[in-house]
Amino acid sequence: MGNHLTEMAPTASFLPHFQALHVVVIGLDSAGKTSLLYRLKFKEFVQSAPTKGFNTEKIRVHSTNPFM
């Protein structure tokens, strides 16, 4: 599913073009939510400790592929 959306992204007219967007990531314990957040923010894998509570970060994405 994710690969399909990535292929559609350049021509995805159904996605709104916002200047700012708030995203909430929810999931089970030890599912990788914090790892995903830090991967998007720092563009590298970081070692993280188990999270108590929640994390918030501001992330700027300038390219169509935020993982590069």
Distance bins in CASP14 RR format, pairs under 12 A and 6 or more apart:
PFRMAT RR
TARGET T0000
AUTHOR 0000-0000-0000
RMODE 2
METHOD distances of the structure
MODEL  1
1 7 0 0 0 0 0 1 0 0 0 0 0
1 8 0 0 0 0 0 1 0 0 0 0 0
2 8 0 0 0 0 1 0 0 0 0 0 0
2 9 0 0 0 0 1 0 0 0 0 0 0
2 67 0 0 0 0 0 1 0 0 0 0 0
3 9 0 0 0 0 0 1 0 0 0 0 0
4 12 0 0 0 0 0 1 0 0 0 0 0
5 11 0 0 0 0 0 1 0 0 0 0 0
5 12 1 0 0 1 0 0 0 0 0 0 0
5 14 0 0 0 0 0 1 0 0 0 0 0
5 15 0 0 0 0 1 0 0 0 0 0 0
5 64 0 0 0 0 0 1 0 0 0 0 0
6 12 0 0 0 0 1 0 0 0 0 0 0
6 64 0 0 0 0 1 0 0 0 0 0 0
6 65 1 0 0 1 0 0 0 0 0 0 0
6 66 0 0 0 0 0 1 0 0 0 0 0
6 67 0 0 0 0 1 0 0 0 0 0 0
6 68 0 0 0 0 0 1 0 0 0 0 0
7 64 0 0 0 0 0 1 0 0 0 0 0
7 65 0 0 0 0 0 1 0 0 0 0 0
8 14 0 0 0 0 1 0 0 0 0 0 0
8 15 0 0 0 0 1 0 0 0 0 0 0
8 64 0 0 0 0 0 1 0 0 0 0 0
9 15 1 0 0 1 0 0 0 0 0 0 0
9 61 0 0 0 0 0 1 0 0 0 0 0
9 63 0 0 0 0 0 1 0 0 0 0 0
9 64 1 0 0 1 0 0 0 0 0 0 0
9 65 0 0 0 0 1 0 0 0 0 0 0
9 66 0 0 0 0 0 1 0 0 0 0 0
10 63 0 0 0 0 0 1 0 0 0 0 0
10 64 1 0 0 1 0 0 0 0 0 0 0
10 65 0 0 0 0 0 1 0 0 0 0 0
11 64 0 0 0 0 0 1 0 0 0 0 0
12 64 0 0 0 0 0 1 0 0 0 0 0
15 21 0 0 0 0 0 1 0 0 0 0 0
15 64 0 0 0 0 0 1 0 0 0 0 0
18 61 0 0 0 0 0 1 0 0 0 0 0
19 60 0 0 0 0 0 1 0 0 0 0 0
19 61 0 0 0 0 0 1 0 0 0 0 0
20 58 0 0 0 0 1 0 0 0 0 0 0
20 59 0 0 0 0 0 1 0 0 0 0 0
20 60 0 0 0 0 0 1 0 0 0 0 0
20 61 0 0 0 0 0 1 0 0 0 0 0
21 58 0 0 0 0 0 1 0 0 0 0 0
21 59 0 0 0 0 1 0 0 0 0 0 0
21 60 0 0 0 0 0 1 0 0 0 0 0
21 61 0 0 0 0 1 0 0 0 0 0 0
21 66 0 0 0 0 0 1 0 0 0 0 0
22 56 0 0 0 0 1 0 0 0 0 0 0
22 57 0 0 0 0 0 1 0 0 0 0 0
22 58 0 0 0 0 0 1 0 0 0 0 0
22 59 0 0 0 0 0 1 0 0 0 0 0
23 33 0 0 0 0 0 1 0 0 0 0 0
23 36 0 0 0 0 0 1 0 0 0 0 0
23 37 0 0 0 0 1 0 0 0 0 0 0
23 40 0 0 0 0 1 0 0 0 0 0 0
23 56 0 0 0 0 0 1 0 0 0 0 0
23 57 0 0 0 0 0 1 0 0 0 0 0
23 58 0 0 0 0 0 1 0 0 0 0 0
23 59 0 0 0 0 1 0 0 0 0 0 0
23 61 0 0 0 0 0 1 0 0 0 0 0
23 66 0 0 0 0 0 1 0 0 0 0 0
24 33 0 0 0 0 0 1 0 0 0 0 0
24 37 0 0 0 0 0 1 0 0 0 0 0
24 54 0 0 0 0 1 0 0 0 0 0 0
24 55 0 0 0 0 0 1 0 0 0 0 0
24 56 0 0 0 0 0 1 0 0 0 0 0
25 31 0 0 0 0 1 0 0 0 0 0 0
25 32 0 0 0 0 1 0 0 0 0 0 0
25 33 1 0 1 0 0 0 0 0 0 0 0
25 34 0 0 0 0 1 0 0 0 0 0 0
25 35 0 0 0 0 0 1 0 0 0 0 0
25 36 1 0 0 1 0 0 0 0 0 0 0
25 37 1 0 0 1 0 0 0 0 0 0 0
25 38 0 0 0 0 0 1 0 0 0 0 0
25 39 0 0 0 0 0 1 0 0 0 0 0
25 40 0 0 0 0 1 0 0 0 0 0 0
25 51 0 0 0 0 0 1 0 0 0 0 0
25 54 0 0 0 0 1 0 0 0 0 0 0
25 55 0 0 0 0 1 0 0 0 0 0 0
25 56 0 0 0 0 0 1 0 0 0 0 0
25 57 0 0 0 0 0 1 0 0 0 0 0
25 59 0 0 0 0 0 1 0 0 0 0 0
26 32 0 0 0 0 0 1 0 0 0 0 0
26 33 1 0 0 1 0 0 0 0 0 0 0
26 36 0 0 0 0 0 1 0 0 0 0 0
26 54 0 0 0 0 1 0 0 0 0 0 0
27 33 1 0 0 1 0 0 0 0 0 0 0
27 34 0 0 0 0 0 1 0 0 0 0 0
27 36 0 0 0 0 0 1 0 0 0 0 0
27 51 0 0 0 0 0 1 0 0 0 0 0
27 54 0 0 0 0 0 1 0 0 0 0 0
29 50 0 0 0 0 1 0 0 0 0 0 0
29 51 0 0 0 0 1 0 0 0 0 0 0
29 52 0 0 0 0 0 1 0 0 0 0 0
29 53 0 0 0 0 0 1 0 0 0 0 0
30 48 0 0 0 0 0 1 0 0 0 0 0
30 49 0 0 0 0 0 1 0 0 0 0 0
30 50 1 0 0 1 0 0 0 0 0 0 0
30 51 0 0 0 0 1 0 0 0 0 0 0
31 37 0 0 0 0 0 1 0 0 0 0 0
31 50 0 0 0 0 0 1 0 0 0 0 0
31 51 0 0 0 0 0 1 0 0 0 0 0
32 38 0 0 0 0 1 0 0 0 0 0 0
32 39 0 0 0 0 1 0 0 0 0 0 0
32 40 0 0 0 0 0 1 0 0 0 0 0
32 45 0 0 0 0 0 1 0 0 0 0 0
32 48 0 0 0 0 1 0 0 0 0 0 0
32 50 0 0 0 0 0 1 0 0 0 0 0
32 51 0 0 0 0 1 0 0 0 0 0 0
32 55 0 0 0 0 0 1 0 0 0 0 0
33 39 0 0 0 0 0 1 0 0 0 0 0
33 40 0 0 0 0 0 1 0 0 0 0 0
33 48 0 0 0 0 0 1 0 0 0 0 0
33 50 0 0 0 0 0 1 0 0 0 0 0
33 51 1 0 0 1 0 0 0 0 0 0 0
33 53 0 0 0 0 0 1 0 0 0 0 0
33 54 0 0 0 0 1 0 0 0 0 0 0
33 55 0 0 0 0 1 0 0 0 0 0 0
33 57 0 0 0 0 0 1 0 0 0 0 0
34 40 0 0 0 0 0 1 0 0 0 0 0
34 41 0 0 0 0 0 1 0 0 0 0 0
34 42 0 0 0 0 0 1 0 0 0 0 0
34 45 0 0 0 0 0 1 0 0 0 0 0
34 46 0 0 0 0 1 0 0 0 0 0 0
34 47 0 0 0 0 0 1 0 0 0 0 0
34 48 1 0 1 0 0 0 0 0 0 0 0
34 49 0 0 0 0 1 0 0 0 0 0 0
34 50 0 0 0 0 1 0 0 0 0 0 0
34 51 1 0 1 0 0 0 0 0 0 0 0
34 52 0 0 0 0 0 1 0 0 0 0 0
34 53 0 0 0 0 0 1 0 0 0 0 0
34 54 0 0 0 0 1 0 0 0 0 0 0
34 55 1 0 1 0 0 0 0 0 0 0 0
34 56 0 0 0 0 0 1 0 0 0 0 0
34 57 0 0 0 0 1 0 0 0 0 0 0
35 41 0 0 0 0 0 1 0 0 0 0 0
35 42 0 0 0 0 0 1 0 0 0 0 0
35 44 0 0 0 0 0 1 0 0 0 0 0
35 45 1 0 0 1 0 0 0 0 0 0 0
35 46 1 0 0 1 0 0 0 0 0 0 0
35 47 0 0 0 0 1 0 0 0 0 0 0
35 48 1 0 0 1 0 0 0 0 0 0 0
35 49 0 0 0 0 0 1 0 0 0 0 0
35 50 0 0 0 0 0 1 0 0 0 0 0
35 51 0 0 0 0 0 1 0 0 0 0 0
35 55 0 0 0 0 0 1 0 0 0 0 0
36 42 0 0 0 0 0 1 0 0 0 0 0
36 45 0 0 0 0 0 1 0 0 0 0 0
36 46 0 0 0 0 0 1 0 0 0 0 0
36 48 0 0 0 0 0 1 0 0 0 0 0
36 55 0 0 0 0 0 1 0 0 0 0 0
36 57 0 0 0 0 0 1 0 0 0 0 0
36 59 0 0 0 0 0 1 0 0 0 0 0
36 66 0 0 0 0 0 1 0 0 0 0 0
36 67 0 0 0 0 0 1 0 0 0 0 0
37 45 0 0 0 0 0 1 0 0 0 0 0
37 46 0 0 0 0 1 0 0 0 0 0 0
37 48 0 0 0 0 1 0 0 0 0 0 0
37 51 0 0 0 0 1 0 0 0 0 0 0
37 54 0 0 0 0 0 1 0 0 0 0 0
37 55 1 0 1 0 0 0 0 0 0 0 0
37 56 0 0 0 0 1 0 0 0 0 0 0
37 57 1 0 1 0 0 0 0 0 0 0 0
37 58 0 0 0 0 0 1 0 0 0 0 0
37 59 0 0 0 0 1 0 0 0 0 0 0
37 66 0 0 0 0 0 1 0 0 0 0 0
38 44 0 0 0 0 1 0 0 0 0 0 0
38 45 1 0 0 1 0 0 0 0 0 0 0
38 46 1 0 1 0 0 0 0 0 0 0 0
38 47 0 0 0 0 1 0 0 0 0 0 0
38 48 1 0 0 1 0 0 0 0 0 0 0
38 49 0 0 0 0 0 1 0 0 0 0 0
38 51 0 0 0 0 0 1 0 0 0 0 0
38 55 0 0 0 0 1 0 0 0 0 0 0
38 57 1 0 0 1 0 0 0 0 0 0 0
38 59 0 0 0 0 1 0 0 0 0 0 0
39 45 1 0 0 1 0 0 0 0 0 0 0
39 46 1 0 0 1 0 0 0 0 0 0 0
39 48 0 0 0 0 0 1 0 0 0 0 0
39 57 0 0 0 0 0 1 0 0 0 0 0
39 59 0 0 0 0 0 1 0 0 0 0 0
39 66 0 0 0 0 1 0 0 0 0 0 0
39 67 1 0 0 1 0 0 0 0 0 0 0
39 68 0 0 0 0 0 1 0 0 0 0 0
40 46 0 0 0 0 0 1 0 0 0 0 0
40 55 0 0 0 0 0 1 0 0 0 0 0
40 57 0 0 0 0 1 0 0 0 0 0 0
40 58 0 0 0 0 0 1 0 0 0 0 0
40 59 1 0 1 0 0 0 0 0 0 0 0
40 60 0 0 0 0 0 1 0 0 0 0 0
40 61 1 0 0 1 0 0 0 0 0 0 0
40 63 0 0 0 0 0 1 0 0 0 0 0
40 65 0 0 0 0 0 1 0 0 0 0 0
40 66 1 0 1 0 0 0 0 0 0 0 0
40 67 1 0 0 1 0 0 0 0 0 0 0
40 68 0 0 0 0 0 1 0 0 0 0 0
41 48 0 0 0 0 0 1 0 0 0 0 0
41 55 0 0 0 0 1 0 0 0 0 0 0
41 56 0 0 0 0 0 1 0 0 0 0 0
41 57 1 0 1 0 0 0 0 0 0 0 0
41 58 0 0 0 0 1 0 0 0 0 0 0
41 59 1 0 1 0 0 0 0 0 0 0 0
41 60 0 0 0 0 1 0 0 0 0 0 0
41 61 0 0 0 0 0 1 0 0 0 0 0
41 66 0 0 0 0 1 0 0 0 0 0 0
41 67 0 0 0 0 0 1 0 0 0 0 0
42 48 0 0 0 0 0 1 0 0 0 0 0
42 57 0 0 0 0 1 0 0 0 0 0 0
42 59 0 0 0 0 1 0 0 0 0 0 0
42 66 0 0 0 0 0 1 0 0 0 0 0
42 67 0 0 0 0 0 1 0 0 0 0 0
43 59 0 0 0 0 0 1 0 0 0 0 0
43 60 0 0 0 0 0 1 0 0 0 0 0
43 61 0 0 0 0 0 1 0 0 0 0 0
43 62 0 0 0 0 0 1 0 0 0 0 0
43 63 0 0 0 0 0 1 0 0 0 0 0
43 65 0 0 0 0 0 1 0 0 0 0 0
43 66 0 0 0 0 1 0 0 0 0 0 0
43 67 1 0 0 1 0 0 0 0 0 0 0
43 68 1 0 0 1 0 0 0 0 0 0 0
44 67 0 0 0 0 0 1 0 0 0 0 0
44 68 0 0 0 0 0 1 0 0 0 0 0
45 67 0 0 0 0 0 1 0 0 0 0 0
46 57 0 0 0 0 0 1 0 0 0 0 0
48 55 0 0 0 0 1 0 0 0 0 0 0
49 55 0 0 0 0 0 1 0 0 0 0 0
59 66 1 0 0 1 0 0 0 0 0 0 0
59 67 0 0 0 0 0 1 0 0 0 0 0
60 66 0 0 0 0 1 0 0 0 0 0 0
61 67 0 0 0 0 1 0 0 0 0 0 0
61 68 0 0 0 0 0 1 0 0 0 0 0
62 68 0 0 0 0 0 1 0 0 0 0 0
END
